[in-house]
Each structure stands twice: as C-alpha cells, then as structure tokens.
Amino acid sequence: MPLVTTKEMFEKSMKEHFAIGAFNVNNMEIIQGIVDAAAQQNSPVILQASSSAIKYARIGYLRKMVEAALEEHDIPVALHLDHGPDFETCKMCIDNGFTSVMIDGSKYDFEENIALTKKVVDYAHSKGVVVEAELGKLAGIEDDVNVDAADAMYTDPEQAREFVERTGCDSLAIAIGTSHGAYKFKGEAKLRFDILAQVKEKLPNTPIVLHGASTVIPELVEMCNQYGGDIPGAKGVPDEILHEASLKGVSKINVDTDLRLAMTAAIRKVFAEEPSKFDPRAYMTPAREQIKETVSHKIKDVFGSTNKA
C-alpha cells in the first residue's frame, strides 16, 4: 500500500472517536517495531521525523526504510515532518515524498505564525500534501524544541478558529497542558479539556493534535534505572488521560519519549545482563521488540485505533 496523507484517517477518527498514534522515527529498528505493531493491531499509523532525526538518519534513508515497511504491510501509513522549523525544511520534506508536514510557527506572534503557515500550506497543497500547524506554546525540551515553562501558553479557542480560517491548515496542534520531554509534570497530571471542548466547538471539522503526549511509562523508566540509567522523577501524561483525550476529539497523539525509553531500557538490560555481548543484533533485536510492545499497547489500550485501518 502506498503512503497516504492523514486526511482520510483523521476523518474516520473524528467520526468514530479514536486517536491515531504519531510515532517519531530515527532508525530502522524503530520503524520496524512501530509498523509491525500497527499491522498486528490493524491500525492506521503516522511515522514522523523531526528535523533532528532527518539530520541524523538522512532523509533518503528514512524514506526508503518507510517504503520497505510498506512492502511488508498493507495498512494506511503517513510520513510526517514533526516540528518543521521553517518553510525550507517543509519544502525539502514535501519534495522528498513526505505526505504530511508540520510547520511550527508557535514561537512567532500570531500574525507571523499565520503568514508562515499560509506559505507552507500554499506550497504543500499544490503538491497534494497536508499541513499541521501549531497555536499555543508547549513547555519542555525535545530535539530542537526548547520552551521554558514561564513562556508556555494555552491555545486561545477564538484565535484557533481565526488561525485555521486564514491559513487553511489541515490539522491544528493545541496547547492544553502537555509538555515535551520526560519531565512533564511536577504535581498531578492534568489537561485542560475545557479548552479542547471550546476548540472543537469552534472547529468541529478540524483534526486536533496533541504534542508532548508520552506517558513516560513508569515500568520503562524503572527498567532504565535498574540497569544503570539515571532518570529520576520522570513523569508523563497517564494513559487514562490520553484515552479520554482520544474520546473527546483529539485525532493525533504524538509519542517520542516513550519510544526512546523503550529502546534504551531494552539495550541497557542486555548490556547489564550479558556484558560480553558486542553484536548490535544482540541488543537491537530486543530493543525493536520493546518498541513493538510499547506501540501495540498505545494503539490498543490508549488510542483505540485497533481495527481502524
């Protein structure tokens, strides 16, 4: 099955009240683990690469590895640019076969964000590619995204309506209390579902995206620390809150930190238990399996996208 845009999968998600997982990819094992899990669950899936991931893996390698996965499995897969920092990066991805791009103009003021997003939308739509944009600022650190908590701000629902109308973007990432990285909350985890409800009321036909939405799975954090890691106090968005978000109108939920934890925990375990191992296949195989298990759990138990392909 060829790569698809997110248009049809989002339409289905809004109609049937489930979310689609958007999982960040950096290498072959991560791609294999994600797509194997999605195929096993018969779920649509979004594979997304940040500009940092593209610098690391190189855009041609990423695209070809995704194409190889498509030859193995017959499920809807979109290839998406996560947090595109500028028009040039978005254009590069569009010209290299990505079916969806995100332009992140949230660091700019409202009018500058609109102008930049509209520029990307015009080019992307001329090539049959869809565009995700962002309004509001999420705190936290992930790859090239670094926003201090003091600078974070919730999305204004009325601004969201104007923003979508003026830019023509296909989906909108909003800020309702999530944050990037492994340290999302100091106290009780809480999302502003009242803001989500207001946004959905004003934009009933626009797919809504949740960034910074890894659970920071406690078992994976514990596994990392057990085998030599040092990740104290890491805390993410609980599964039950993410599941509620999927039922209340969020169409796309981004997951990156949980995949990093899964891979690192599995590799650390091999290194600690079998220090004589130095064949990469000996530790990358269980790492790939841990990625698959983590993604399968997200799809089945959190996002509700099983058998929605």
Number of C-alpha atoms within 10 A of each C-alpha: 13 11 17 19 21 28 16 10 24 25 15 16 22 21 12 14 19 27 33 29 25 26 25 25 26 21 16 18 19 25 24 21 22 29 28 22 24 29 20 15 20 21 24 27 27 28 24 27 27 23 20 16 19 19 11 12 16 14 18 13 14 22 18 12 15 22 16 14 19 17 10 13 16 14 22 23 27 23 26 30 27 25 26 24 19 15 17 11 20 28 16 12 24 23 13 12 16 25 23 27 28 29 26 24 25 21 17 14 11 14 11 13 20 24 14 18 28 21 13 27 26 15 17 22 15 10 13 11 23 25 29 27 31 29 27 21 26 28 22 19 17 17 12 12 16 13 17 11 12 7 10 17 16 16 21 17 20 12 15 22 17 13 22 20 12 13 20 18 26 22 23 25 25 28 26 22 25 25 26 23 23 28 18 24 16 10 7 8 14 13 16 13 16 10 18 21 15 15 23 20 12 15 19 14 14 21 24 27 24 26 23 25 26 28 22 26 21 16 12 21 23 17 18 22 16 14 18 13 14 11 14 11 13 17 22 25 24 17 19 13 17 22 18 15 24 26 18 17 25 29 29 28 24 20 24 23 22 25 27 19 26 28 25 22 25 23 22 21 20 19 16 13 10 12 10 9 13 11 8 9 10 14 20 19 16 19 27 24 21 23 28 26 16 21 27 23 16 25 24 17 14 23 26 22 25 20 14 17 17
